């Protein structure tokens, strides 16, 4: 043709395909059950029942771009998600909802990780199946999978679609973007004051103490009530609670004991200590941090000395468990993890080995099962040490956490100003999430006697105290 030519492609006026997009986005909630339905002409659908709740939820958004002649043929679109085992889930979109430019939102609930078969079927009058297609997808938390399904809808009365070229796309794109459910949920209250500290107490309670004003609050672990509040004559720093419900705290001038039963505050020692702890028998431990003759002191329930331990340089980060009394000792590059036996004898002192030119110094301990301890070092490295002084595990974790705690399931919790993470007994990361509030300073962790995990952070409105419930 003079003046040039245009290739518009082949367009069969007698056949117009169905063209739509199915976008699947992960939701962090559990949805209700889905109604069952069946497709008489498809044995994979016939008589199936779909009902599920909980698990990973998938929201399906259907956006149609259809020719009016095709719309007139479609009575409904059937969508299904078929697991490797268990019940098939179904949703149905009426043909009247398939309007160009108007997305229709549907939801599949209860999809667990695994291989699912995604199906789409266009149904015409009298339940006649016009076209179907299906593909298997691997539903894995955190992964994104793209699957193409083709539905060619004949409009000239021919039941079997013919292969022809169209200027419009003739596919259904199914994008599965499955994200993990929330790593943790938080139940919270605001505790008044500023510059808080937290520790556990007798079963069912914990303590939160503040420096401004100097006060201590005894709080039920279900966070339903502040059972009592006490003014303190000192600014508390380190805390420890015992199973009798008493609170030990360190301040300028010494170590003190608050006894709610008598509303009295007694001086335990004139030593200032940054590390206090108790054991399951009601004994109290604190460290004296002097360089040359630092030591760990044990007091019985009567407040009298109940054990002597060999001196050590600057003991800190005390932990008491079935393995003995643990602390970080030493200074500079000579910092070690030390253990003492309950009879007063010295156990092993463990240096953390490192390759040349590394700077690996332990600075925080937490109790682990079977008398072991977790060790945090200042380069994001972590270790687990046995009572025999053996390093049984090393792994990478959070860089310089502000707090660390081991729970009764053997997992390790870490918290920084912006992140909370949970690690398995083998050192693999189970979950991580951003802190639910913007903390002023670090986030503190505490494990209650019942195994509940708590976080405490100072915020603009006071002190955010929350119970952390892992989703996995």
C-alpha positions in Angstrom: 0.0 0.0 0.0 1.4 3.4 -1.0 2.4 5.5 2.0 3.3 2.5 4.1 1.4 -0.3 5.8 0.3 -1.3 9.3 0.2 -4.9 10.7 -2.7 -4.9 13.1 -2.5 -8.7 13.7 -5.4 -11.2 13.3 -8.6 -10.6 15.1 -11.4 -13.2 14.9 -14.6 -11.3 15.3 -16.4 -14.5 16.2 -14.3 -15.3 19.3 -13.4 -13.0 22.1 -11.4 -14.4 25.1 -11.9 -13.8 28.8 -9.1 -11.6 30.2 -8.8 -10.8 33.9 -6.2 -10.5 36.7 -6.3 -12.4 40.0 -4.0 -10.7 42.5 -3.3 -12.6 45.7 -2.0 -10.7 48.7 -1.2 -12.1 52.2 -3.3 -11.0 55.1 -2.1 -11.1 58.8 -5.4 -12.2 60.2 -7.5 -15.4 60.3 -10.7 -15.4 58.4 -14.0 -17.3 58.9 -15.1 -20.4 57.1 -15.8 -20.6 53.4 -19.0 -22.0 52.0 -18.9 -25.2 50.0 -19.9 -25.4 46.3 -19.6 -27.8 43.4 -19.2 -27.8 39.7 -21.3 -30.6 38.2 -19.2 -30.9 35.0 -15.8 -31.1 36.7 -15.1 -34.2 38.8 -12.4 -32.4 40.7 -15.0 -30.0 42.0 -18.0 -32.3 42.3 -19.2 -32.8 45.8 -16.2 -31.2 47.4 -16.6 -29.4 50.7 -14.5 -26.4 51.6 -14.4 -25.0 55.2 -11.3 -23.7 57.0 -10.3 -21.1 59.5 -7.0 -19.7 60.8 -3.6 -20.1 59.2 -2.2 -17.9 56.4 -5.1 -16.0 54.7 -5.1 -15.2 51.1 -7.1 -12.3 49.7 -8.0 -12.7 46.0 -8.8 -9.5 44.1 -10.4 -10.1 40.7 -10.2 -7.2 38.2 -12.1 -8.0 34.9 -11.5 -6.5 31.5 -14.1 -8.2 29.4 -15.9 -7.7 26.1 -19.6 -7.3 26.6 -20.3 -10.3 24.4 -18.2 -12.5 26.7 -19.8 -11.0 29.8 -23.2 -12.1 28.5 -22.0 -15.7 28.3 -20.6 -15.9 31.9 -23.0 -16.7 34.7 -20.2 -17.1 37.4 -16.5 -17.5 37.9 -15.5 -20.4 40.3 -12.2 -20.1 42.0 -10.7 -22.8 44.1 -7.6 -23.6 46.2 -6.9 -27.4 46.4 -4.3 -28.6 49.0 -2.2 -31.7 48.8 -4.4 -33.1 51.5 -7.5 -31.9 53.3 -10.5 -29.8 52.2 -10.7 -27.8 49.0 -11.6 -24.1 49.4 -14.0 -22.4 47.0 -15.2 -18.9 46.2 -17.7 -17.8 43.6 -17.8 -14.5 41.8 -21.1 -13.8 40.0 -20.9 -12.7 36.4 -22.7 -9.5 37.3 -19.7 -8.5 39.4 -17.3 -8.8 36.4 -17.3 -5.1 35.3 -14.3 -3.6 33.7 -12.4 -1.4 36.1 -14.2 -2.5 39.2 -12.1 -5.0 41.2 -14.0 -7.7 43.1 -12.4 -8.7 46.4 -12.7 -12.3 47.6 -10.8 -14.2 50.3 -9.4 -17.6 50.8 -8.7 -18.4 54.5 -6.8 -21.1 56.2 -4.1 -21.8 53.6 -1.2 -23.5 55.2 2.3 -23.7 53.7 2.6 -26.5 51.1 1.6 -27.2 47.5 -1.8 -25.9 46.5 -3.6 -26.2 43.1 -5.1 -22.9 42.0 -8.2 -23.4 39.6 -10.4 -21.0 37.8 -13.5 -22.0 35.8 -16.0 -19.9 33.8 -19.5 -21.2 34.1 -22.3 -20.3 31.7 -26.0 -20.9 31.6 -27.4 -24.2 33.0 -24.1 -24.7 34.9 -22.3 -25.3 31.6 -18.5 -25.2 32.0 -17.2 -22.8 29.4 -13.5 -23.0 30.2 -11.1 -24.1 33.0 -7.4 -24.1 33.8 -5.3 -24.9 36.8 -1.7 -24.8 38.0 0.1 -26.0 41.1 1.8 -23.4 43.3 4.1 -23.7 46.3 2.7 -21.7 49.1 5.7 -20.8 51.3 5.7 -17.9 53.8 7.9 -15.2 52.5 7.9 -16.5 48.9 6.3 -15.0 45.8 5.0 -17.4 43.0 3.5 -16.4 39.6 1.2 -18.8 37.8 -0.6 -18.2 34.4 -4.0 -19.8 33.8 -5.8 -19.6 30.4 -9.5 -19.3 30.0 -10.6 -19.0 26.3 -14.4 -18.3 26.1 -16.0 -19.2 22.8 -18.8 -16.9 21.8 -20.0 -18.6 18.6 -21.5 -21.7 20.1 -18.4 -23.9 19.7 -17.7 -25.8 22.9 -14.0 -26.4 22.3 -12.0 -23.2 22.1 -9.8 -22.9 19.0 -6.3 -21.5 19.0 -6.4 -18.0 17.5 -4.5 -14.8 17.9 -6.0 -11.9 19.7 -4.8 -8.3 20.3 -5.9 -8.6 23.9 -4.2 -10.9 26.5 -5.9 -14.3 26.8 -4.5 -15.3 30.2 -5.4 -15.2 33.8 -2.3 -14.2 35.9 -2.3 -15.5 39.5 0.3 -13.9 41.7 0.7 -15.6 45.1 2.5 -13.4 47.5 2.4 -15.2 50.8 3.9 -13.4 53.8 4.2 -14.8 57.3 1.5 -14.1 59.8 2.6 -11.5 62.4 5.6 -12.9 64.2 4.2 -11.7 67.6 1.2 -10.2 69.1 1.3 -7.7 71.9 -1.0 -7.0 74.8 0.0 -3.8 76.5 -0.5 -1.3 79.2 1.1 2.0 80.0 2.9 2.3 83.4 3.4 5.8 84.6 6.9 7.3 85.2 10.2 7.4 83.3 13.4 5.5 83.1 11.9 2.1 84.0 13.4 -1.2 85.0 11.6 -4.6 84.9 12.0 -8.0 86.7 9.9 -11.0 87.5 8.3 -11.7 90.8 6.3 -14.5 92.4 4.2 -16.5 90.0 1.5 -14.3 88.4 3.3 -11.0 89.0 6.2 -8.9 87.8 7.8 -5.6 89.0 8.3 -2.4 87.1 10.4 0.3 88.9 10.9 3.9 87.7 13.4 6.5 88.6 11.1 9.5 87.9 9.4 9.3 90.2 11.3 6.8 92.3 8.6 4.1 92.6 7.9 0.4 92.2 4.7 -1.2 90.7 3.7 -4.8 91.2 1.7 -5.8 88.1 -0.3 -9.0 87.3 1.2 -10.9 84.4 -2.1 -10.8 82.6 -1.7 -7.0 82.7 -5.2 -6.7 84.1 -4.2 -4.7 87.1 -1.5 -2.9 89.0 -1.9 -4.7 92.3 0.2 -2.2 94.3 2.5 0.8 93.9 5.2 1.9 96.4 7.3 5.0 96.7 11.0 4.4 97.0 13.5 6.5 98.9 16.2 5.8 96.2 16.5 5.8 92.5 16.5 2.2 91.4 18.9 0.8 88.9 19.3 -3.0 88.8 16.3 -5.1 90.0 15.6 -8.7 91.1 12.3 -10.2 92.4 12.0 -13.4 94.5 9.3 -16.0 94.7 8.1 -14.5 98.0 7.0 -11.4 96.1 9.8 -9.2 97.4 11.8 -6.7 95.3 15.5 -6.2 95.5 17.0 -3.1 93.9 20.3 -1.4 93.7 20.8 2.3 94.0 23.3 4.9 95.1 24.0 4.0 98.7 23.6 0.2 98.4 21.2 -2.6 97.7 17.7 -2.6 99.3 14.8 -5.0 99.7 11.2 -4.0 99.5 8.9 -6.3 101.4 5.3 -5.7 100.4 4.0 -7.8 103.3 5.4 -5.3 105.8 5.6 -2.2 103.6 9.2 -2.0 104.8 12.5 -1.3 102.9 15.6 -2.9 104.4 19.3 -2.3 103.5 20.8 -5.5 102.2 24.3 -4.1 101.5 26.1 -0.8 101.2 27.7 -2.1 98.0 26.5 -0.6 94.8 25.9 -3.4 92.2 24.8 -3.4 88.6 23.9 -7.1 88.7 21.3 -8.8 90.9 19.4 -12.1 90.6 17.6 -14.7 92.6 17.1 -18.5 92.4 14.1 -20.8 92.8 14.9 -21.4 96.4 14.6 -17.8 97.5 18.3 -17.0 97.7 19.6 -13.7 96.5 22.8 -13.0 94.6 24.6 -9.8 93.7 28.0 -8.9 92.3 30.6 -6.5 93.8 32.3 -5.0 90.8 35.8 -4.1 92.1 38.7 -4.8 89.7 41.1 -6.7 92.0 38.7 -8.3 94.5 35.4 -8.4 92.8 33.1 -11.2 94.0 29.7 -12.7 93.9 27.7 -12.7 97.2 24.9 -15.1 98.0 22.3 -14.3 100.8 19.7 -16.8 102.1 16.1 -16.1 102.6 16.9 -14.7 106.1 19.3 -12.1 104.5 22.4 -13.8 106.0 25.4 -14.8 103.9 24.8 -18.3 102.5 27.9 -19.0 100.4 31.3 -17.7 99.5 32.8 -17.7 96.0 36.3 -17.2 94.8 37.0 -13.6 93.8 37.0 -12.5 90.2 37.6 -9.3 88.2 34.4 -7.2 87.7 31.7 -9.9 87.7 28.5 -8.8 85.9 25.5 -10.1 84.1 24.7 -12.7 86.8 22.7 -15.7 85.9 21.7 -18.6 88.2 20.4 -21.8 86.9 20.9 -25.6 87.4 24.4 -25.3 86.1 25.5 -23.0 88.8 26.2 -19.2 89.2 27.4 -17.6 86.0 28.9 -14.2 85.3 31.0 -12.2 82.8 34.4 -11.5 84.4 37.5 -9.6 83.3 38.1 -6.5 81.3 39.3 -5.5 77.9 40.3 -8.4 75.6 40.5 -10.7 78.6 36.8 -10.9 79.2 35.6 -14.4 80.0 32.4 -16.3 81.0 32.9 -17.7 84.5 30.9 -20.3 86.5 30.9 -21.1 90.2 29.4 -24.3 91.8 26.7 -24.0 94.5 29.2 -25.4 97.0 31.3 -22.3 96.6 34.0 -23.9 94.4 35.2 -22.3 91.1 34.0 -23.8 87.9 35.4 -23.2 84.4 36.2 -19.8 82.9 35.6 -19.7 79.2 37.3 -17.5 76.7 35.5 -17.0 73.5 37.9 -18.0 70.7 38.1 -15.9 67.6 40.0 -15.8 64.3 42.7 -13.2 63.8 41.8 -9.5 63.7 38.4 -10.0 65.2 37.0 -8.3 68.3 34.7 -10.7 70.1 34.0 -9.8 73.7 31.0 -11.2 75.6 28.9 -8.6 77.4 25.5 -10.2 78.2 24.3 -13.6 79.5 20.9 -15.3 79.6 19.9 -18.7 81.0 19.4 -21.6 78.7 18.1 -25.1 79.4 20.1 -27.9 81.1 22.3 -25.5 83.0 23.7 -23.8 79.9 24.0 -20.1 79.2 23.5 -17.9 76.2 26.3 -15.4 75.5 26.0 -12.2 73.5 29.1 -10.7 72.1 29.6 -7.2 70.7 30.0 -8.1 67.1 26.6 -9.8 66.6 27.9 -13.2 67.5 26.3 -15.5 70.0 27.3 -18.7 71.8 25.8 -21.4 74.1 28.1 -22.7 76.8 27.6 -25.9 78.7 28.1 -26.3 82.5 31.4 -28.1 81.6 32.7 -24.9 80.0 32.3 -26.2 76.4 31.1 -23.9 73.6 28.4 -26.1 72.1 26.9 -23.6 69.6 27.8 -20.4 67.9 25.5 -18.4 65.6 24.8 -14.9 64.2 22.1 -12.8 65.8 21.1 -9.2 66.6 24.0 -6.7 66.8 24.3 -5.2 70.3 20.9 -6.0 71.8 19.8 -3.9 74.7 18.3 -7.0 76.4 18.3 -10.8 76.0 16.3 -13.6 77.8 15.9 -17.3 77.5 12.4 -18.8 78.0 11.2 -22.2 79.3 11.0 -23.6 75.7 14.7 -23.2 75.2 14.4 -20.3 72.8 16.3 -17.1 73.0 14.8 -13.7 72.8 16.7 -10.5 71.8 15.5 -6.9 71.8 17.0 -3.7 70.4 15.5 -0.2 70.1 13.7 -1.1 66.9 13.5 -4.9 66.7 12.5 -8.0 68.7 13.7 -11.5 67.6 13.3 -15.1 68.7 15.8 -17.8 68.1 15.5 -21.6 68.3 17.5 -23.7 70.8 19.7 -24.5 67.8 20.4 -20.8 67.0 18.2 -20.4 63.9 16.0 -17.3 63.7 12.3 -18.3 64.3 10.8 -14.8 64.0 11.6 -11.1 64.0 9.5 -8.0 64.0 9.7 -4.3 64.5 9.0 -3.1 68.0 5.4 -2.0 68.3 6.4 1.4 69.7 9.2 3.9 69.3 11.3 3.3 72.4 13.2 6.1 74.1 16.3 4.2 74.9 16.6 0.4 74.9 13.9 -2.3 75.1 14.0 -4.6 78.1 12.9 -8.2 78.2 11.7 -10.3 81.1 10.5 -13.9 81.4 7.9 -14.5 84.1 7.7 -17.6 86.3 4.9 -19.0 84.2 7.0 -18.6 81.0 5.3 -15.4 79.7 7.6 -13.1 77.8 7.4 -9.3 78.4 8.9 -6.2 76.9 9.3 -2.8 78.6 10.1 0.5 76.8 10.0 4.1 77.8 7.8 6.1 75.4 6.4 9.6 75.2 3.3 8.8 77.2 5.0 6.7 79.9 6.3 3.2 79.9 5.0 0.7 77.4 4.7 -2.8 79.1 3.5 -5.6 76.8 3.2 -9.4 76.9 4.7 -10.9 73.7 2.9 -13.9 72.3 4.8 -15.6 69.5 2.7 -16.7 66.5 4.9 -19.7 65.9 
